[in-house]
Amino acid sequence: TEIYTLSLHDALPIYSDSLREQVTRALEAAVVAGELQPGEIYSAPALAERFHVSATPVREAMLDLVREGIMEAVRNRGFRVMAVSEADLDQISQIRLLVEVPIMGQVAKLLTPEKIAALNETGQAIEAAAERGDLIDYLDCDRHFHAQLTSTVGNPRLTDLVDRLRRQARLFGLQRLSDNGQLLASAREHRVMLKALQSGDVAGAESLMTAHVGHTRSLWVGRSGDEARSS
């Protein structure tokens, strides 16, 4: 089965055993690329025509994105991409700091050689995606890394919370980060964090996660870390 990473601009057909999943990825790509704009309303039938698929998988994919907080349903009209405000991003970052930083000690104690190898592989994939500017693959790998890291403590609800927070925020602004070269710098932070955990440097890992979340937050609004700290 041939699978395309669909762009609304290219309007390529999708062929997959899981159209719903592929359309979801296509919609995410369109949000990342700015082809679907926050505030505008899009109908499932219209997008389905562009995708060369039926309206059903498009509608299902949009409902998936509604549950993730990326879109909202507009009664009798279609779906709208949710705008993410500065306050939204601040709240997401605050929750991430409260959740992801304190668990570093538990993660360090529970890491196995197999888990470290898997995280290293994902970290390399994040950097490779950033280098080639593949934003959807970057998103997938980045989410997978943090899900792998969080899942080490054995709390599925915690892992799901972190994943949902990242999906709601990381779709916005990535194209700009890729264009100005900042995405690769952010990608490399994962490897440094993993090395600290592997060496048992819990304080260092906590500090790195704090910096990583802060760095990510500053990049969302197009500022460097130094600029964010000085503001």
Disulfide bonds with the S-S distance in Angstrom:
none
